[in-house]
Amino acid sequence: MKIEMICTGEEVLSGQIVDTNAAWVANTLMEQGYELSRKTTVGDRMDDLVTAFRHSAERADLVIVNGGLGPTSDDLSAEAAAMALGEPVVMFEQWRAVMEQMFSSRGRVMTPSNLKQAMLPRSAVVVDNPVGTACGFRVRLGKAWLFFTPGVPHELFRMVNEQLLPFLRDLDPRQGGSVSVHKLLTLGQAESAMANDIEALTVPCPEGVTVGYRASMPHIEVKLFRRSAVDQDQWQAYVGAVRAALGDSLVAENQPVLANEIHRLLTEQGATLALAESCTGGMIADQLVTLAGSSAYLQGSLVTYSNEAKQICCGVKASTLQRHGAVSLPTVVEMAEGARARLHSDYGVSVSGIAGPEGGTDDKPVGTVCFCVSGPAGSWSQTLAFGSGANRSRTLIRKLSAAVALDMLRRMLLGQPVIADYPFLKRVDRLPV
Amino acid sequence: MKIEMICTGEEVLSGQIVDTNAAWVANTLMEQGYELSRKTTVGDRMDDLVTAFRHSAERADLVIVNGGLGPTSDDLSAEAAAMALGEPVVMFEQWRAVMEQMFSSRGRVMTPSNLKQAMLPRSAVVVDNPVGTACGFRVRLGKAWLFFTPGVPHELFRMVNEQLLPFLRDLDPRQGGSVSVHKLLTLGQAESAMANDIEALTVPCPEGVTVGYRASMPHIEVKLFRRSAVDQDQWQAYVGAVRAALGDSLVAENQPVLANEIHRLLTEQGATLALAESCTGGMIADQLVTLAGSSAYLQGSLVTYSNEAKQICCGVKASTLQRHGAVSLPTVVEMAEGARARLHSDYGVSVSGIAGPEGGTDDKPVGTVCFCVSGPAGSWSQTLAFGSGANRSRTLIRKLSAAVALDMLRRMLLGQPVIADYPFLKRVDRLPV
């Protein structure tokens, strides 16, 4: 079955909005075993819309159209569909009643402009939208189904899950509903090197399993897509072999970022955490506070950007800063231990580094970052050299720093050696040696 | 002149990568006065590529193709272009020599697979890529120019700026180079309300000026596009009227986010800052530390997530927390003044609130957030009720909180009344009253 998608709207076409709806739909379809063969983006001009509908309908079995269902004059999807079909738009009283009900339940009167949202091509089948005034609909154009969805993301997501996917499975029961994805989150290894290692595995990749890679810096996600027919034992053996091939680079499974894994572990273990951040500047705390429930374990983060703040807040000694500098193992050890002691936490984590673009020296170039994790069993610290330049921006250096710090904590929480060997990240120092 | 864009690559089509290249190109073109009329995304299948090239070339004068210029077997753009043209690919010795030079200057030997990157359609004109092995090229197909660009973002950006835009201006000198954008960053007003106010202005919108809106939560950006022919006096009068219509909602001009404006002001004034963050959890510090040079003014941020941390780090009194709670004006005042005093800063800013989804009470529902800004002239604090629900997620409440805190500081730095009236944000309390 051939599926295309058409995204409408000037803001999407002109780059004012990055088209995350399309990526979400494509990704959701793929995880259900369906593939898009083409995506077209057109603006709000009637001719362009009609042409796009007709051309896609000639090529595809299903065309998912997104956007243009609103109440304003530049929302043209229904009219353009009618024009492509050569039929009029008519009032769908059923949907008009639903809209009136929505408005009156909120104590408001429906405006005349909303009436437009119940005007659909005569042959349309209405698709329910339980969370908005823009109903979806589908029409048959030639041999293809055109399926119209709203542009508002949460309305789209719900309609795809509740209406489009079941419709798709009815259309083509052989595909779909049968693919699951296992996601391996990695840190500190190059995509090409991982691909080489995984391709070279002696354990065979079972038929029905495909491997994909997605860079989401500072992580690369290895995705294993599996059709339901795959033998369970072969699958387990293969996943095990992939895990082994990834080694220390594998930092979490089925978690979008490392912070989620830390959140899970600290919550499970009932342990508390204090942070002392310099170059990450609050980023680590922010990643944890994003997750509801982080107040159960996060005491706080001392974002000690100046040397003075490091002394006042964490108790770093002036002599340490003088002798070794702010970016040094003795400083990060005092930061982590100081934050842990002052905030009475089970664990303390610290980061101090040179994120650039200025501030580097011959001795400590931009990209030099020191880390320490301190817990009941002691303190471990290391210095990594991330390098700098076009591919290692200030932002990437800071994101890498947050990820390495969280990974050190993760390893301590799991009772593993705290300091890992990431093939693609260069270590210049560590304590204990 | 009609311009289309074709994006290639399975990862883009399948939603593994959000297509930010296309948004960047469209946006860059628009700021230069050129518009895209259509964007097509296709995968790595030869047939689909050839068809897409041919169809776009029938409709457009210029087709910008992105991606598929790499050395691997799924990079098919040059071959597909040749097929669409009905001509062979041939070795371009000129580019082969450039590549060999690149490799040898890095002390490496060029791999045979890279040779493919010098194989272009016979009629191609090479377009230089000073930062990568994938050269661009352009070919004439029918009446259209097909302009091929690399998928690696920084290579693309450079080629567009240095090669594509000059080429475009040669093609159509009447357009381009003549549109500038003035961006007004707003906070706390609805897009529809702003649009109504701006449409209702008595000062006329000069011909050649168009108004656009872009939501980038928690901000909405009002964009004024201006062709060079616009009369300067009319323009100034109009911008002044728009500013007045936006009122307190206007928080910065020609800055992407509020943090850049704070960065500019604190740097200019040589003043220092200390933060005390609870529900924002390091987000404010992170937004400032993202900007190189922030170490000049940012002493640090005390991310005091627990009540204990608020007492230990900021010196909030236990009795204040007991009597008024962590989300209260007395607490945020002690937080801001404590951070300012302890870190010896000119200014102190604090935030404490209930970001949800749990933790709300009848008295202080989810979305209740308290702010304080403290400086040489005194302390101002307020409580806002952002509300909660589908449109006010934990993340949005936290982003709004960071923006309001920065805006209070901005107003203090500019000598304006610290507490503003945002039409769309509800205030429930303030000090001084």
Contacts between the chains, C-beta under 8 A, distances in Angstrom:
chain1	res1	chain2	res2	distance
A	11	B	214	7.3
A	13	B	26	6.4
A	13	B	36	5.6
A	13	B	37	7.8
A	13	B	38	7.3
A	13	B	39	6.1
A	14	B	26	5.0
A	14	B	27	6.9
A	14	B	30	5.2
A	14	B	35	6.8
A	14	B	36	6.6
A	15	B	22	6.8
A	15	B	23	3.8
A	15	B	24	6.5
A	15	B	25	6.8
A	15	B	26	3.1
A	15	B	27	3.6
A	15	B	28	7.8
A	15	B	30	6.9
A	15	B	36	7.9
A	16	B	23	8.0
A	16	B	27	6.9
A	16	B	212	6.8
A	16	B	214	4.9
A	17	B	23	7.4
A	17	B	214	7.4
A	18	B	18	6.0
A	18	B	19	7.2
A	18	B	20	5.7
A	18	B	23	4.5
A	19	B	18	7.2
A	19	B	19	6.0
A	19	B	22	7.5
A	19	B	23	7.1
A	20	B	18	5.7
A	22	B	15	6.9
A	22	B	19	7.6
A	22	B	41	7.9
A	23	B	15	3.8
A	23	B	16	7.9
A	23	B	17	7.4
A	23	B	18	4.5
A	23	B	19	7.1
A	24	B	15	6.5
A	25	B	15	6.9
A	26	B	13	6.4
A	26	B	14	5.0
A	26	B	15	3.1
A	27	B	14	6.9
A	27	B	15	3.6
A	27	B	16	6.9
A	28	B	15	7.7
A	30	B	14	5.2
A	30	B	15	6.8
A	35	B	14	6.8
A	36	B	13	5.6
A	36	B	14	6.6
A	36	B	15	7.9
A	37	B	13	7.8
A	37	B	42	7.9
A	37	B	43	6.8
A	37	B	45	8.0
A	37	B	48	6.8
A	38	B	13	7.3
A	38	B	40	6.8
A	38	B	41	6.8
A	38	B	42	5.4
A	38	B	43	7.7
A	38	B	48	6.5
A	38	B	52	7.7
A	39	B	13	6.1
A	39	B	40	7.2
A	39	B	41	4.0
A	39	B	42	8.0
A	40	B	38	6.8
A	40	B	39	7.3
A	40	B	40	5.1
A	40	B	41	7.5
A	41	B	22	7.9
A	41	B	38	6.8
A	41	B	39	4.0
A	41	B	40	7.5
A	41	B	41	7.7
A	42	B	37	7.9
A	42	B	38	5.4
A	42	B	39	8.0
A	43	B	37	6.8
A	43	B	38	7.7
A	45	B	37	8.0
A	48	B	37	6.8
A	48	B	38	6.5
A	52	B	38	7.7
A	55	B	55	7.4
A	131	B	390	7.6
A	154	B	390	6.3
A	212	B	16	6.6
A	214	B	11	7.4
A	214	B	16	4.8
A	214	B	17	7.3
A	215	B	17	7.9
A	274	B	309	8.0
A	275	B	303	7.4
A	277	B	282	7.4
A	279	B	289	7.4
A	280	B	286	7.9
A	280	B	289	7.6
A	281	B	282	7.6
A	281	B	285	5.1
A	281	B	286	5.3
A	281	B	288	7.2
A	281	B	289	2.7
A	281	B	290	7.6
A	281	B	294	7.7
A	281	B	298	7.9
A	281	B	301	7.8
A	282	B	277	7.4
A	282	B	281	7.6
A	282	B	282	2.8
A	282	B	283	6.7
A	282	B	284	7.3
A	282	B	285	3.4
A	282	B	286	4.2
A	282	B	289	6.7
A	282	B	301	5.5
A	282	B	303	6.2
A	283	B	282	6.7
A	283	B	286	4.7
A	283	B	289	7.6
A	284	B	282	7.3
A	285	B	281	5.1
A	285	B	282	3.4
A	285	B	303	4.6
A	285	B	305	7.5
A	286	B	280	7.9
A	286	B	281	5.3
A	286	B	282	4.2
A	286	B	283	4.7
A	286	B	286	5.2
A	288	B	281	7.2
A	289	B	279	7.4
A	289	B	280	7.6
A	289	B	281	2.7
A	289	B	282	6.7
A	289	B	283	7.6
A	289	B	303	7.8
A	289	B	305	6.8
A	289	B	355	7.9
A	289	B	398	7.4
A	290	B	281	7.5
A	290	B	394	7.4
A	290	B	395	6.5
A	290	B	398	7.5
A	292	B	355	7.9
A	292	B	356	7.2
A	292	B	357	5.8
A	292	B	358	6.6
A	292	B	394	5.9
A	293	B	358	7.6
A	294	B	281	7.7
A	294	B	305	7.4
A	295	B	305	5.9
A	295	B	306	7.0
A	295	B	359	7.9
A	298	B	281	7.9
A	298	B	305	4.9
A	298	B	306	7.5
A	299	B	305	6.5
A	299	B	306	4.8
A	299	B	308	6.7
A	299	B	309	5.1
A	300	B	302	7.0
A	300	B	303	5.1
A	300	B	304	4.7
A	300	B	305	4.9
A	300	B	306	6.2
A	300	B	309	3.6
A	300	B	313	6.5
A	301	B	281	7.8
A	301	B	282	5.5
A	301	B	301	7.7
A	301	B	303	3.8
A	301	B	305	7.7
A	302	B	300	7.0
A	302	B	302	6.4
A	302	B	303	7.4
A	302	B	313	6.9
A	303	B	275	7.4
A	303	B	282	6.2
A	303	B	285	4.6
A	303	B	289	7.9
A	303	B	300	5.0
A	303	B	301	3.8
A	303	B	302	7.3
A	303	B	303	6.1
A	304	B	300	4.7
A	305	B	285	7.5
A	305	B	289	6.8
A	305	B	294	7.4
A	305	B	295	5.9
A	305	B	298	4.9
A	305	B	299	6.4
A	305	B	300	4.9
A	305	B	301	7.7
A	306	B	295	7.0
A	306	B	298	7.5
A	306	B	299	4.8
A	306	B	300	6.2
A	306	B	343	7.8
A	308	B	299	6.7
A	308	B	343	7.2
A	308	B	344	6.9
A	309	B	274	8.0
A	309	B	299	5.1
A	309	B	300	3.6
A	309	B	343	5.6
A	312	B	342	6.0
A	312	B	343	6.5
A	313	B	300	6.5
A	313	B	302	6.9
A	313	B	313	6.6
A	313	B	342	7.8
A	313	B	343	7.8
A	342	B	312	6.0
A	342	B	313	7.8
A	343	B	306	7.8
A	343	B	308	7.2
A	343	B	309	5.6
A	343	B	312	6.4
A	343	B	313	7.8
A	344	B	308	6.9
A	355	B	289	7.9
A	355	B	292	7.9
A	356	B	292	7.2
A	357	B	292	5.8
A	358	B	292	6.6
A	358	B	293	7.7
A	359	B	295	7.9
A	390	B	131	7.3
A	390	B	154	5.7
A	394	B	290	7.4
A	394	B	292	5.9
A	395	B	290	6.5
A	398	B	289	7.4
A	398	B	290	7.5
